[in-house]
Amino acid sequence: MRIDEKQRKAGSIQQADQKSARLDKFLMKNIEFNIAEGLPLEDLRADILDWSDWEGSATPPESLVTESVQDFDLVLGSDLAYSQSCVAMLVDVLRWFLSQKPQLMVLLAHRLRRKPEVDTAFFQELLKKGLDYNAVAAEGHHSKDKELDPLIPDPGWTAEGNFGRVVVYQITCTDHDQFLLPWSDCLSHWPENELWSC
């Protein structure tokens, strides 16, 4: 998702995922929840950004080129790296956004897999394409530790023990100085059933 910086009151969000009525419904439910909590989002517009349109191309679809990426200050994504076939395309999309506006804040909530091959492929591809990642929050963690980095071998790491854990990563360009978010305990005590019901 991305929020339009120029229209903070009238806001704009585009959902960065493949088209799905269920995802649209989830996005709208989250917007309604945040409006009810008092955030000034009454005029928010929500659209879907189907990043599968980028398949086989390092350039964005024409519809995105006509909009100014400079108008956005945040890209949000959740559970996007779910198969090895989508890893390179997803990283190309993130790299394009950050190449257009290096100071763009990119946050991805990622659920660790039982089979870590997809996690490993995704994070290796980020590094290969000149991007970096930093864990900023995680379910059940009060501080950042090495088990939140899928590329650091950890003999104590068990796929079963970490399967399903949600970790929020900030994605940045390696060749630009960028503000790095500090660690947040926001997910450390949040029960999983509440995390996904809001």
N, C-alpha and C positions, 0 to 999 in steps of 0.2 A: 504494500500500500504506500501511497505517497500523499502528503498533505501539501496543498498549494500555499506557498508562503505569502503571495500577494493578497490572497483572499482569506486571511486568518478568520475573519468573522463569517464570511460566506463559504470558506473552506472548500476543498476539493480532495477527494481521495480516489485513487485508482487501485484496484485490487490486483496485485502482481501474482496472478496464478492463472491456471487454465480455466476456461469457462465452466461454471458449475452453478446451477440454481441453489444448491445447498450452501456453497460458499457465499453467494450473494445474500442469502437469508442470514447466515452467520454474521456477515459484515454489517448488515442493516440492524441486526439485534444488538451488536456491540455499539453502534452509533446511538441507537435509542437508549441503551443502558447509560452511556456517557452523558447524553442530554439530560436524562432523569437525575444523574448525579450532579448536575449544575454546570457542565461545560457548555460554553456558547457555540453549539454546533447545529443550531436549528436550520441554517441554510446550507448545510453540507451536501455536496453532490458526490455520489459514489458511482464509479464505473469499473469495468474489468479491464485490466491490461493482460492480454493473453500472450505471455512471453513465448509460447510455442510458435507464434508467428515469426520468430527470429530463426527458426530451425534452418541450418545450413547457411546462415548469413551472419556476419559480424556487425551488420548495420541494422538499425531499428526499422520497424514498419513505418510506412509513410505517415500514418496518422500520428505517430509519436514525434516525428521530425517536425511537424507543423506546430507542435506545442513547444514552448521554451522550457527546457529542463532547468534553466536558471530560476524559474518561478518556484521551484520546489526546494524545500530544505530537509525533507525526511522521506526515506523509502523504508517501508516496513514489510517484512515477509514472514510467513510462518509455515514450517514443515514443507519447504519447497524442494529439498534435495532428497527425493524418495526413491529414485532408481538411477543406476549408472548411466542410462541412456539420456537423462536430462541434465546431467552434471555440467558438461561443457557449455551447453546452451545457457543455462542459468548463470554461470560465471561470466559468459560473454555479455549478458544483459546487465549484470551488476557492474562489470568493467566499463561498459558504454556509459551508464549513468555517472559513474565516478570520473570518467575521462571528460565528460561535459561540465561537471561541477565537482572538483576534487574535495571540496569542503562539505559535500552532501553527507548527511548523517544516514547511514545504512545500518539497520538493525534486523537481524534474522533470528527468529525463535526456531530452534532446531531440536527435534526429538531424536535422541540417540537410538540407533538401530540394534537389533539382536545380532545381525551380521554386519560388522563395522566396515565392510568393503565400500559401501556407498559413502559413509562418513569420510573414510580415508580418501577416496577418489575426489570428493567435493573439496576438501581442505587442501589437498595437493594441487588441484586445478586452480584454486584461488592463488596460491603461491606462484605457480607456473605462469599465470597471467598478470603478475605484478600487483596482486592484491594481498592484503594481510587480514587477520582476524584476531579478535580479542574477546574472551568471555567476559560478560558484564553482569550476568545474573544466572542462577541455576536453581532448579528445584532441589531442595534439601541441602543446600550449601550456604555457609555463612561467609566463605571467602573463596577466592579463586584458587584452585589447586590443579596439579598436572593431569588429573583424571578427566578434566574438562577439555583437554586438548587431544583429539583423536590421533594426532601425529606423533605424540610422545609415547614411546613404549612404556608401559606400566605393568610389571608382572602381577600386580595385585588387582588389575582391572578385570572384571568379569562381565561378559556380555549380558548375562542374565541379571546381574546386580544393577547394571546401568541402563538396561533396556527401558525405553520409554521416558527416561529423564529428559526434561526440557531445559535447554541451555540457550540463553540469548547471547548472540555474538554481534559485535560491532565489526563491520567490514570497512576497510580503508585502503587507500592507494599506498603502496610502499614508497613511492617517490615523492610524496607530498607530506609536509607537516600537517597533521590534522588533530583536532581536539579528540582525546580519548576519554570516553566516559569512565568514571570510577566504578569500582565494584558496587553492586546493589544487593541488599539482602531481601529485596521485594518478593522473591519466590522461595526463600528459605523455609518458611513456615506455612506456605499456602498448600492446603490439601489438594491432591490431584483432582478429585471430583469437583471442587469449587473452581479450580483453575480453568477447566474446560467448559463449565456450565454458564459462565457469565457472558 
